[in-house]
Amino acid sequence: MFSFERLMSLAKAQKRSASYLCSLIPRANNYINDLRRQRREPTADIVAIWAAALHTSPAYLMGETDDPTETKKEPTGLVADGLSDEDRELIEAFRAASPEKRQAILALLK
């Protein structure tokens, strides 16, 4: 079962807001609170994105391990793609950008 407490505890320790986590997926700023209030869980892809952003494993956020530094042997999401920290940072920044900025960035890279 997904642990909102673990998610927010890690976010607070790393000075990351719920709004920041929502921008990574991208969803409305109140998405995490909506999930919690409706007793729903995020998808595995979203859990993997949040885990990567908070330098932990999806297993920790899902309550499958009590060690926030433990990683699975078969990682999921962005980690499975073999992305470097710099690659992840670029993807997170791109996802947080407005559609206009995304278009400009893509045009620049092409």
Helices and strands as residue ranges (DSSP letters): H 4-13, H 18-23, H 31-37, H 44-53, H 58-61, G 77-81, H 85-96, H 99-109
